Amino acid sequence: MEQPGTDRWNACLDILRASLPPATFNTWITPLWFVSLKGSDLTVGAPNKYVHDFIEEHCISQLRAALVQAFGPGIRLLYSIPKEEDAAPKSHLLDLAAPQEKPRPRFNPNLNRNYSFDNFVEGASNKLALTVAKAIARNPDQVTFNPFFIYGPSGVGKTHLANAIGQALHQDFPDRRVLFVPVHLFQAQYTEAVRTGKFNDFMAFYQSIDTLIIDDIQELTTPKTQQTFFHIFNHLHQNQRHIVITSDRAPAQLQGLEDRMLTRFKWGMTAEILRPDMQLRKDILRAKTYRDGLTLDDTVLDYIAQNVTGSVRELEGVVNSLMAFSITLGGEIDCQLAASVISKTVNAPTEVTVNDVLVAVAKQTGVTRRDIGSKSRRAPVVAARHMAAYLLKKHLDLRYTDIGEALGGRDHSTVLHALRQADARLATDEAWRKSIEEVGARLSGR
């Protein structure tokens, strides 16, 4: 049941939507929420003091005019802002910017020097992504491809390519502030900034970046961290700063992220990197063995390329193992040795079925396979159903309709809700996350 005043607050939002630029409304007004209306006192929630201060400085006249229209004269606006804990000693997790009146200091861009354009091997599966990446690195002021969203399965070179962009910019444009940050580190920095009362410094630092490279965006699951990244993204994009994002899936397939964020990911350029084909696998092997000073016969190269099809990481892992065997044993590297190494280092692909997933979930949770597909709304059954939906998507990459069919004929929206609930619980429930990991490990090891 809606609280008294909610409808008038929604009317106020409609007035503001019509009177403010879309970017301003979406960035600064959308995060607000209705808390209560007591007499003439309207309390509105703001996610942090940073949003509150911006509104009071830039949007307050429009906000007050809209409040008078919606609530009438005499309305008094109050804010409710989540309290941050008292400041603690400065954390080593944060490399925060100096005050803006001082020259911007050089800082560690957190790039992997082993990942450059020079050692990125081009092929049909990555040609588009590589072309766009080089265009960004050559002309960082050109924002046609902003944001640049790179996606593909694990181990195909997304992180390598993103780092290569950063390395080229850092070398050719030394005054640009380039930062590579995995999502798990971004989330840790955010949590630490809130805990120590350094949130404004955190925001100032990230909003000072010229090229921000975010790795594994699919792991951005907590709502408050998403909201913070959303504001950083908007600030950088509006000021024509580059954003490069990597993910293991396309924007349309991401679950657990807000729709407004997914929409922004599609503003620029999206490029997929596929698993390497036979020719690219051979080229990668040749480049790797040349760099490492290892000589392999073409017959051995062909054998490895034919039998290691999963990812670039697997190819490089096989070469590293062969090198170790060569140094230790001093013998010739032939197809027999390659076969032995591959059998020990590369998981043979096994086909996981819908039934495998459902049986594994039932065994893990103690809920019967029949109950998972039933209409039961008991909490353990619902939890098992959400787990099954998550694993069916992850291991079989089924369409929502196919997942719904596997779960007893449920519709698209029900499946989407289940996936979002699973992602949310993964971020907050350690025991449940470990349970899913145990099921996933058993399925992967079949």
N, C-alpha and C positions, 0 to 999 in steps of 0.2 A: 504494500500500500504506500503510495507516494505521500511524503510529508507535505503539510500545508506550505504553499509558496513555491513548490517545485515547478508548477506550470508557469508561474510568472517569471521564474528564473530562466526557463526555456524560452519564453517570449523575449526576455532581455538578450539572450544569446542570438536570437534571430535578428534583433535590431542591430547588434554589434556586427554580425556577419555582413549586414548590408552596408554598414558605415565604415568598416575598416578594410584595408587591403587584405586579400586572402592570406598572404604569407604571414602578416601580423596576427590575424585572427587565429590561424591554425597553430602558430608557434606559441603565442602568449595567452590567448583566451581559452582555447580548447582544453588546456590542462586544468583549468579551474573547475570546481564542482560545488554544488549546492550543499550546505551543511544544515542550516536551520533558519527559521524566521520566527523571531519572538518579539511581538509588538512591532515596533519600527526598526528593530535591529536585525539586519540580514547578515548572516555569517557565511562566508564563502571560503572553501578550502583552496590553498595554493600548495604545490608540491614542495616548494622551498622558497627561501628569502630572495633568491636571485630572480625568480619569476615575479614575486611581489614587488620588488624594487623597480623592475622594468615597467610594469603596468603603472605604478604610481608616477613614474617619470614621463612615460610616453603615451599612455592610453587612458589616463584617469578621467579626462574631460568627456571623452566618448562613453566611457563606462558609466559615469555618474548620470549623463543625459539619458542613457538607455535604462538605467535603474529607475529614474523618475518616471519615464514613460511606462515602464512595466509595473512598478510598485506604487507609484504616486509620490507626491512631494513629502518631504520629511523622512524618507528612508535613510537609514544610517548603515554604511558599509563597514563590516568587520572582517578580518582575515583569520583563518585558522591555518597555522603552518606547523608541520611536524617538527618537534624539537630535535636538535642535534646534540650529541653528548658534548661535555666540556672538552676543550682542546687538550690533546695529549702531546707528548714529544713528537717531533717531526718524524715521519716515516721514511724509510729508505725506498719504499715503493714509488714515491712521487718525485718527479724531477720537474718542479713547478717553475713557471716563467717568472722572471724578475719584474718589478713594477714597470708599467708601460712607458713611463717618462724616461727610463734608462734605455740604452741601446739593447736590442734583443740579443741575449747571449747565445753562443753556439752550444749545442747540446747533443747528446748521443741519439742518433736517429733510430737506434735499435735494429739496424739492418744486418742481415747475414751476408758477409762478404763473399761467401762461396756461391751465392746465387746472383748471376749477372746475365746480361744478354749474350755475352761471349760464349758461355757454356750452356745456353739454352738451345736445345736441338729442335729445329723447325720441322714440322710435318703437316700433313693434311688435317690432322685432328686438332692442331693448335694454331693454325696459320692466321685465322681472323684475330684471335686474342693477342697473338704476338704483334701483328700489324698495328693494332690499336695501341698496345702498350708502348711501342716504339714511337708512335705519333705523339703520345702524351709526354714521353721523355724528351723528345726533340723540341716541343713547343708547349711548355707548361702554362702559358697564358691563354692558350686556345681551350675553351671549355665545352666544345661540341660533345665530347665523350665524358661528361661529368654528371652523375657519378659513373665510374667504370666498374661494372659488376661482372666478376669472373666466377664461373661455377663449373663443377664437374666432380667426378668421384675422387676418392682419396688417392693420392699418389700419382697424379697425372701432371703436376707441375704448376698448380695455381699459386702456391706460396713462393715458388722459385720466380715466377713471372712478376708477381707483385713486388718482391724484393728487387728484381732487376730494374723496375721502374724507379724505385727509390734510390738505388745505387747510381743510376745514370743521372738523376736529378741532383743528387748530393754532390756528384763529381763535377757536372757541367754548370750547375747553378748553385754555388756554395752559399749564397746568401739566403736561399730558400730553406725554410724550416720544414723538413721532411721527417715524418714519424711513422714507423711500422709498429703496430701493436696488435697482438692476438687478443681476441675478445675476453678470454679468461683473465688476462692482465688488466684490461680496461675495467672489468667488473671489480677486480681486487683493488684497483686504484680508487674507483668510485666509493666503494665501501669504506676504505681507509680515510678518504677525504671527508665523508660524512661523519665518521666516528671521531675524527680529530678536529672537527669544526673548520676544515679547509676547503669546503665545497666551492666557494667563490674562486679560490686560487686554482682549483682543479678546472673549473669552467674557463677561467681566463687563459690557462695554459693551453687547453685544447682548442680554444677559439683563436689562438695565435698561430696555429699550424697552417702552413701553405699547402702541403700535400699530406693528407692523412690516409694511411693504408691500414685497413681493418681486416684481420685474418679470421676466418671461420665465424662469420656473422650468424650462422645458424645456432650458435651457442649462446646468443644474447637472449636469455629467457626471462629474467626477472623484470617485472613491470617498471620499477623505479629506474633501473639501469637503462631500459629501453627509452624511457621518457627523457632521460638525460642525454643519451646519444641522439635522440630525435632533435633536441634543441641545438646540440653541437653541429649536427648535420645541416640543419637549416641555416645556422649562422655561416658556416663555411660556404655552403652553396650560394647563398645570397651575396656573399662577398667574392664570388668567383674563385674560390680555392678548390683544389682538386680533392676528390674522395675516391679511393680505390677500395673495393670490397671483394673478398673471396668467400665462397660458400660451397658446400657439397651438393647443393641443389639450386634450381632456378628460383627467382623470387616468387613465382606463382605457386611453388611447392613448399614454401617455408610455412611451418606451423608455429604458433605461439608468439608471432610478431604482430604488432598492431597494423591494421590495414593502411593507415596513413603513412607508416614507414615503408611498407611494401610498395605503395604507389610511388614514393620518392625514389626507390631503388630502380624504377623503370624509366626515370626521367632521362637518363643519359644513354649509355651503351651497355648492352648485356652480351657477353660472349661465352660460349660453352667450350670447354676443353674435354675432348673425348679420350677414351683409352687409346693408347698408341696402336696404330696398325702395324702390320708385319714390317713394312719398309722403315717406318719410324723406329721400331724396336731395334732393328739392325743398325740404323744410324746412331741411336743412343748408345748401343753397345760399342760401336767403333770409337765414338767420341770418348767414352768412359775408359776403354782400354788404352787409348792413345794418351790420355791425360795421366793415367796411372803407370805408364811404361810397361804394360802387359801385352804380350803378343799372342793372339788367338787365331787359329786357322779358320778360314771362311766356313768350313764344315761345322766347326764348333759354334761359331757365331750364329749360323743358321739354325742349329739345333736349339740353342738357348732361346732365340727369337720365336721359334715355333712352339716352345713348351712353357715359356713364361709370358703370359698374355695379360696379367692383371694390371700392373702399374709400373711406372718408371722406378719407384723405390725397389720393387722386387728385382728388376733387371740389375740395378746397381748393387743390390745385396748379393746376388749370385756372383757378379764379377769380384766383389770384395772377398767372398768366400773362396773363389777359385785362386785368387792371388795369395791368400793365406796358405792354401794347400800347396801351391807352387813353391812358396818360400820354405815351407816346413818340410815337404817331402822331396822337393827338387826334381820331380818327374814332369813329364810332358802332360799338358792339359789336353785331353781328348774328350770325345763325346761320352765315353763311359764315366769319366770323372765328373763331367758336367751333369750327367743324369743323376749321379749319386748326390751331388751338391743340391740340385734342384729338389730332389725328393726329401731332403732334410730341411731346406730353407723356405720352400714355397708350398703353401697349403693347396692341395689339390682341390679344384672347385667341385662342390657338391650341390646338388639342386635341393633347395629347401621347399617344401610344399606347404599349402595352407594347413593341412592336417598336422604336419610336424609342429607348426607354430602353436596351434590350438592345444595339442596334446602336451607340449612342453609347458605352456602357461597353466593348464589344468594341474599338472604335476607340481609346479612351483607353488601355486596358490591354494591348492586343496579344494578348488571349485571344479565341479565336473565339466567336461567338454560340452555336455548337453545344456548345463546351466548358462554357459557363456553365450549360447545362441538363443536363450529363452527370453521371456519378457520380465523376468525377475528384476526387481529394483533393490534387492538387498545389497548393502554396502560392499561386502566381499565380492559379490558377483559383478557389480558395476566396476569395481577396481580391476578385476581380472579381465573384464571386457575391454577396458581402456588399455590395459597392458597388451592384450592381443591385437588391438587396432594399431598401436604404436609399432609392435614388432612385425605385423603384416606389412606395414608401410615401409619400415626400415629394411627388412630382409627380402621382401618380394617386390617392393615398389609398386604395389597394386593401386589401381584407380579407387577413388572413394566408393564408387558404386560396387566394385568387386569386394572391397573390405566389408561394406554393408551386407552384401549377400553372404559372405563367410560368417558374419556375426548374427545370422538369423533373419536376414531380409530387412536390415535397417537402411534408412535413406541417407542421402549425401550429407545433409545438415547434421544429422545425429553422429555420423562418423567424424565429421570435422570437429564437432564439439568434443568427442572422445579424444581426438588427437591433441586438441588444445589442453584438455584437462590432464592428459598424460604428460605433456611438456611442462605444464605448471607444477605438477607434483614432482617431476624429476628435479626441478630446481629447488624444492623445499623439503622433500622427504628422503633422507639419506638411505633409510632401510629399503624403501620402495625402489630407489634408483639401483641399489645393489642387487635387489631381486631381479630387476629387468636385465642388468648386466650378466647375471648368472644364466638366465634363460638365453640371452643373446650369445654368450660364449658356448653354450651347449649346441645351439643351432649352427654356429660358425664352425664348430669342430666336428660336425657330422661326417 
